Amino acid sequence: RGVGARAATLLFSRFDGEWEVLEDEANRDALAFWRRVIGAHTGGRFRETREAGEVRQRFRTNVRSPERPD
């Protein structure tokens, strides 16, 4: 239904910084979900690594502050 993807995107959109998401490499559904969500949010600009049975996606968000009225 998209609730999880919308919630993750909302969080990524609200906070600047370095993000790291980890999944168990055997959890194919989680891998597909996070690759899809992070890929859509970053335009494919994320780094993925595997180590000790985990898959990590790393990326950065730069949230722009809304313009303040004068």
N, CA, C and O atoms as a MOPAC input file, in Angstrom:
PM7 MOZYME 1SCF
protein

 N      0.80500 1    -1.20800 1     0.00000 1
 C      0.00000 1     0.00000 1     0.00000 1
 C      0.84300 1     1.26500 1     0.00000 1
 O      0.31100 1     2.36000 1    -0.18200 1
 N      2.14100 1     1.13300 1     0.20000 1
 C      3.01700 1     2.28200 1     0.10100 1
 C      3.24600 1     3.06800 1     1.37800 1
 O      3.94900 1     4.07800 1     1.36300 1
 N      2.66600 1     2.62400 1     2.47800 1
 C      2.79500 1     3.37300 1     3.73400 1
 C      4.24600 1     3.42400 1     4.20600 1
 O      4.73300 1     4.48700 1     4.59300 1
 N      4.92700 1     2.30800 1     4.17800 1
 C      6.32000 1     2.26200 1     4.61600 1
 C      7.22700 1     3.12500 1     3.75600 1
 O      8.09200 1     3.83300 1     4.27200 1
 N      7.03200 1     3.06800 1     2.45500 1
 C      7.83900 1     3.87300 1     1.54600 1
 C      7.59300 1     5.35500 1     1.77400 1
 O      8.53600 1     6.14600 1     1.76900 1
 N      6.33700 1     5.74100 1     1.97300 1
 C      6.02500 1     7.15200 1     2.22100 1
 C      6.61200 1     7.60800 1     3.55200 1
 O      7.12100 1     8.72400 1     3.65100 1
 N      6.54700 1     6.76900 1     4.56700 1
 C      7.10900 1     7.12500 1     5.87500 1
 C      8.62300 1     7.30700 1     5.78900 1
 O      9.15800 1     8.27500 1     6.32900 1
 N      9.30800 1     6.40200 1     5.12600 1
 C     10.76200 1     6.50900 1     4.98200 1
 C     11.12900 1     7.76400 1     4.20200 1
 O     12.04200 1     8.49000 1     4.59300 1
 N     10.43400 1     8.02300 1     3.11400 1
 C     10.71800 1     9.19800 1     2.29800 1
 C     10.47500 1    10.47500 1     3.08800 1
 O     11.23800 1    11.43400 1     2.96400 1
 N      9.43100 1    10.49900 1     3.89400 1
 C      9.15100 1    11.66100 1     4.73400 1
 C     10.30500 1    11.92400 1     5.70000 1
 O     10.73200 1    13.06700 1     5.86000 1
 N     10.80800 1    10.87700 1     6.34000 1
 C     11.94900 1    11.04100 1     7.24300 1
 C     13.18800 1    11.51900 1     6.50200 1
 O     13.86000 1    12.44500 1     6.95600 1
 N     13.49400 1    10.90900 1     5.38200 1
 C     14.66300 1    11.30600 1     4.60400 1
 C     14.54900 1    12.76700 1     4.16000 1
 O     15.55300 1    13.47500 1     4.08300 1
 N     13.34200 1    13.20900 1     3.87200 1
 C     13.11200 1    14.56900 1     3.38700 1
 C     13.17300 1    15.61700 1     4.48800 1
 O     13.35600 1    16.80100 1     4.20600 1
 N     13.02500 1    15.20300 1     5.71100 1
 C     12.97400 1    16.16400 1     6.81800 1
 C     14.30100 1    16.43200 1     7.50000 1
 O     14.46100 1    17.46500 1     8.15100 1
 N     15.25300 1    15.52600 1     7.36400 1
 C     16.48700 1    15.64700 1     8.12200 1
 C     17.71400 1    15.58700 1     7.22000 1
 O     17.89900 1    14.63800 1     6.45900 1
 N     18.55000 1    16.62700 1     7.32100 1
 C     19.83600 1    16.63300 1     6.62500 1
 C     20.75400 1    15.59500 1     7.21800 1
 O     20.65700 1    15.26700 1     8.40100 1
 N     21.63500 1    15.08400 1     6.40700 1
 C     22.68800 1    14.26900 1     6.97400 1
 C     22.99300 1    13.00700 1     6.20900 1
 O     22.45200 1    12.72600 1     5.13900 1
 N     23.89100 1    12.26300 1     6.81900 1
 C     24.32200 1    10.97200 1     6.29200 1
 C     23.34800 1     9.91100 1     6.80500 1
 O     23.05300 1     9.84200 1     7.99800 1
 N     22.86400 1     9.10000 1     5.89500 1
 C     21.94500 1     8.02100 1     6.24500 1
 C     22.61300 1     6.68700 1     5.95000 1
 O     23.40700 1     6.55600 1     5.01800 1
 N     22.26600 1     5.70000 1     6.77200 1
 C     22.73500 1     4.33900 1     6.56600 1
 C     21.59300 1     3.40500 1     6.92500 1
 O     21.05300 1     3.46000 1     8.03000 1
 N     21.23300 1     2.54800 1     5.97900 1
 C     20.16000 1     1.57600 1     6.18100 1
 C     20.77800 1     0.20000 1     6.02800 1
 O     21.50100 1    -0.06100 1     5.06700 1
 N     20.49000 1    -0.68900 1     6.98500 1
 C     21.05600 1    -2.04100 1     6.96800 1
 C     19.95400 1    -3.08000 1     6.86800 1
 O     18.89200 1    -2.95100 1     7.47600 1
 N     20.23400 1    -4.11200 1     6.08500 1
 C     19.33000 1    -5.25600 1     5.99300 1
 C     20.13800 1    -6.53900 1     6.08100 1
 O     21.32800 1    -6.56300 1     5.76500 1
 N     19.48600 1    -7.59000 1     6.50900 1
 C     20.06900 1    -8.92700 1     6.44500 1
 C     20.10800 1    -9.31900 1     4.97300 1
 O     19.09700 1    -9.21200 1     4.27800 1
 N     21.26000 1    -9.77200 1     4.49000 1
 C     21.37700 1   -10.07100 1     3.06600 1
 C     20.45900 1   -11.20400 1     2.61000 1
 O     20.21200 1   -11.34600 1     1.41300 1
 N     19.95300 1   -12.00900 1     3.53400 1
 C     19.03500 1   -13.08400 1     3.17500 1
 C     17.58900 1   -12.59900 1     3.03600 1
 O     16.73800 1   -13.33200 1     2.53200 1
 N     17.30900 1   -11.38300 1     3.47600 1
 C     15.94600 1   -10.84300 1     3.42300 1
 C     15.74400 1   -10.11400 1     2.09500 1
 O     15.90900 1    -8.89800 1     2.00500 1
 N     15.39000 1   -10.87400 1     1.08100 1
 C     15.26700 1   -10.33000 1    -0.27600 1
 C     14.17400 1    -9.26200 1    -0.39400 1
 O     14.31600 1    -8.30300 1    -1.15300 1
 N     13.08600 1    -9.43500 1     0.35900 1
 C     12.00900 1    -8.43400 1     0.30900 1
 C     12.49300 1    -7.09100 1     0.85900 1
 O     12.20100 1    -6.04000 1     0.28900 1
 N     13.23500 1    -7.13100 1     1.97100 1
 C     13.76900 1    -5.89200 1     2.55000 1
 C     14.77600 1    -5.25000 1     1.59900 1
 O     14.76700 1    -4.03300 1     1.41500 1
 N     15.63300 1    -6.05300 1     1.00200 1
 C     16.61200 1    -5.52200 1     0.05100 1
 C     15.91300 1    -4.81100 1    -1.10600 1
 O     16.29000 1    -3.69700 1    -1.47000 1
 N     14.91500 1    -5.43800 1    -1.67200 1
 C     14.19300 1    -4.84300 1    -2.79200 1
 C     13.47900 1    -3.55700 1    -2.36700 1
 O     13.50900 1    -2.55900 1    -3.08700 1
 N     12.84400 1    -3.58600 1    -1.20600 1
 C     12.13500 1    -2.41500 1    -0.69500 1
 C     13.08200 1    -1.23500 1    -0.53500 1
 O     12.82400 1    -0.15700 1    -1.07000 1
 N     14.17900 1    -1.42900 1     0.19800 1
 C     15.08200 1    -0.31900 1     0.48100 1
 C     15.81800 1     0.16700 1    -0.76900 1
 O     16.04900 1     1.36700 1    -0.91800 1
 N     16.18200 1    -0.73300 1    -1.65200 1
 C     16.80500 1    -0.29300 1    -2.89900 1
 C     15.84600 1     0.57800 1    -3.70000 1
 O     16.24800 1     1.59300 1    -4.26900 1
 N     14.59000 1     0.18200 1    -3.74200 1
 C     13.58500 1     0.94300 1    -4.48000 1
 C     13.34800 1     2.31300 1    -3.83800 1
 O     13.35700 1     3.33400 1    -4.52600 1
 N     13.13500 1     2.33200 1    -2.51700 1
 C     12.83200 1     3.58400 1    -1.81500 1
 C     14.02400 1     4.53600 1    -1.84300 1
 O     13.87300 1     5.71300 1    -2.17400 1
 N     15.20200 1     4.03200 1    -1.49800 1
 C     16.39500 1     4.88200 1    -1.46500 1
 C     16.77200 1     5.32500 1    -2.87900 1
 O     17.15400 1     6.47600 1    -3.09100 1
 N     16.66600 1     4.42700 1    -3.82700 1
 C     16.96900 1     4.78700 1    -5.20900 1
 C     16.06000 1     5.88800 1    -5.72900 1
 O     16.52300 1     6.81800 1    -6.39000 1
 N     14.77400 1     5.78700 1    -5.43500 1
 C     13.83400 1     6.82000 1    -5.87500 1
 C     14.11500 1     8.14300 1    -5.17300 1
 O     14.04400 1     9.20200 1    -5.79500 1
 N     14.43000 1     8.08900 1    -3.90100 1
 C     14.66800 1     9.31700 1    -3.13800 1
 C     15.96000 1    10.02000 1    -3.56100 1
 O     16.02400 1    11.25000 1    -3.57300 1
 N     16.96900 1     9.25600 1    -3.90200 1
 C     18.28400 1     9.83600 1    -4.21200 1
 C     18.56300 1     9.94200 1    -5.70100 1
 O     19.62200 1    10.43100 1    -6.09400 1
 N     17.64500 1     9.49900 1    -6.52800 1
 C     17.92200 1     9.46600 1    -7.96400 1
 C     19.01300 1     8.46700 1    -8.29600 1
 O     19.74200 1     8.62200 1    -9.27600 1
 N     19.11500 1     7.42300 1    -7.45100 1
 C     20.11600 1     6.37800 1    -7.68100 1
 C     21.48700 1     6.70400 1    -7.11800 1
 O     22.43400 1     5.94400 1    -7.32200 1
 N     21.61100 1     7.81500 1    -6.41600 1
 C     22.90800 1     8.21900 1    -5.87200 1
 C     23.05800 1     7.72400 1    -4.43500 1
 O     22.90600 1     8.48500 1    -3.47900 1
 N     23.35500 1     6.45400 1    -4.30900 1
 C     23.64900 1     5.86500 1    -3.00800 1
 C     24.71600 1     4.80400 1    -3.19700 1
 O     24.93700 1     4.30800 1    -4.30300 1
 N     25.36700 1     4.46800 1    -2.10900 1
 C     26.42800 1     3.45600 1    -2.15600 1
 C     25.93800 1     2.24300 1    -1.38000 1
 O     25.36500 1     2.37400 1    -0.29900 1
 N     26.16700 1     1.06900 1    -1.93700 1
 C     25.76000 1    -0.17100 1    -1.27300 1
 C     26.97900 1    -1.04700 1    -1.06300 1
 O     27.79600 1    -1.23500 1    -1.96400 1
 N     27.08400 1    -1.58000 1     0.15000 1
 C     28.17600 1    -2.49600 1     0.47000 1
 C     27.60100 1    -3.71600 1     1.18000 1
 O     26.50400 1    -3.67300 1     1.73800 1
 N     28.36700 1    -4.80100 1     1.14600 1
 C     28.00700 1    -6.03800 1     1.85200 1
 C     29.14500 1    -6.40700 1     2.77500 1
 O     30.31900 1    -6.33400 1     2.41300 1
 N     28.76300 1    -6.81000 1     3.99600 1
 C     29.77500 1    -7.23500 1     4.95100 1
 C     29.10700 1    -8.03100 1     6.05900 1
 O     28.08000 1    -7.62100 1     6.60000 1
 N     29.69100 1    -9.15800 1     6.38700 1
 C     29.24800 1    -9.99600 1     7.51400 1
 C     27.75000 1   -10.27900 1     7.49900 1
 O     27.09200 1   -10.21400 1     8.53800 1
 N     27.21500 1   -10.59000 1     6.33000 1
 C     25.80200 1   -10.95800 1     6.23200 1
 C     24.83900 1    -9.79100 1     6.19800 1
 O     23.62400 1    -9.98700 1     6.24500 1
 N     25.36700 1    -8.56900 1     6.11600 1
 C     24.52000 1    -7.38000 1     6.06000 1
 C     24.76200 1    -6.62200 1     4.76100 1
 O     25.85900 1    -6.62500 1     4.20300 1
 N     23.70400 1    -5.97700 1     4.30600 1
 C     23.80200 1    -5.06700 1     3.16800 1
 C     23.52100 1    -3.67900 1     3.71600 1
 O     22.57000 1    -3.47400 1     4.47100 1
 N     24.37200 1    -2.71800 1     3.32200 1
 C     24.21400 1    -1.33400 1     3.78400 1
 C     24.06500 1    -0.41500 1     2.58600 1
 O     24.81300 1    -0.50000 1     1.61200 1
 N     23.08300 1     0.46100 1     2.68400 1
 C     22.96000 1     1.53300 1     1.71000 1
 C     23.28900 1     2.82900 1     2.46000 1
 O     22.76400 1     3.10000 1     3.54000 1
 N     24.17500 1     3.61300 1     1.84900 1
 C     24.57300 1     4.89400 1     2.44600 1
 C     24.28900 1     6.00600 1     1.43700 1
 O     24.52900 1     5.87100 1     0.23700 1
 N     23.77000 1     7.10200 1     1.97200 1
 C     23.47800 1     8.25700 1     1.12800 1
 C     23.36400 1     9.49400 1     2.00100 1
 O     23.33100 1     9.40100 1     3.22800 1
 N     23.30500 1    10.64400 1     1.36300 1
 C     23.22200 1    11.91700 1     2.06900 1
 C     21.98800 1    12.67000 1     1.59900 1
 O     21.63100 1    12.63600 1     0.42100 1
 N     21.34200 1    13.35100 1     2.54000 1
 C     20.24100 1    14.23200 1     2.17700 1
 C     20.61700 1    15.66200 1     2.53300 1
 O     21.28300 1    15.92200 1     3.53500 1
 N     20.17700 1    16.56700 1     1.69600 1
 C     20.35400 1    17.99800 1     1.92300 1
 C     18.97700 1    18.63300 1     1.84700 1
 O     18.44400 1    18.87300 1     0.76300 1
 N     18.42200 1    18.89400 1     2.99400 1
 C     17.08300 1    19.46400 1     3.07000 1
 C     17.21300 1    20.97900 1     2.99100 1
 O     18.01100 1    21.58000 1     3.71100 1
 N     16.44800 1    21.57500 1     2.14000 1
 C     16.46000 1    23.03000 1     2.02300 1
 C     15.40100 1    23.61100 1     2.94600 1
 O     14.25900 1    23.15400 1     2.97400 1
 N     15.79700 1    24.61500 1     3.69200 1
 C     14.85000 1    25.28900 1     4.58900 1
 C     13.85700 1    26.09400 1     3.76600 1
 O     14.21700 1    26.70000 1     2.75600 1
 N     12.60400 1    26.09300 1     4.20700 1
 C     11.61700 1    26.90200 1     3.48000 1
 C     11.96400 1    28.39400 1     3.59900 1
 O     12.52200 1    28.84500 1     4.59900 1
 N     11.62400 1    29.11600 1     2.57800 1
 C     11.86500 1    30.55800 1     2.59100 1
 C     11.04900 1    31.18400 1     3.71700 1
 O      9.89000 1    30.83600 1     3.94100 1
 N     11.68100 1    32.10400 1     4.40900 1
 C     10.98500 1    32.83200 1     5.47600 1
 C     10.49100 1    34.16100 1     4.92200 1
 O     11.23100 1    34.87000 1     4.24000 1
 N      9.23400 1    34.49700 1     5.21700 1
 C      8.74600 1    35.79700 1     4.73800 1
 C      9.47600 1    36.92500 1     5.45000 1
 O      9.80500 1    36.80600 1     6.63000 1
 N      9.73000 1    38.02100 1     4.73800 1
 C     10.39300 1    39.17400 1     5.32700 1
 C      9.44500 1    40.00900 1     6.14900 1
 O      9.84900 1    41.02400 1     6.71700 1

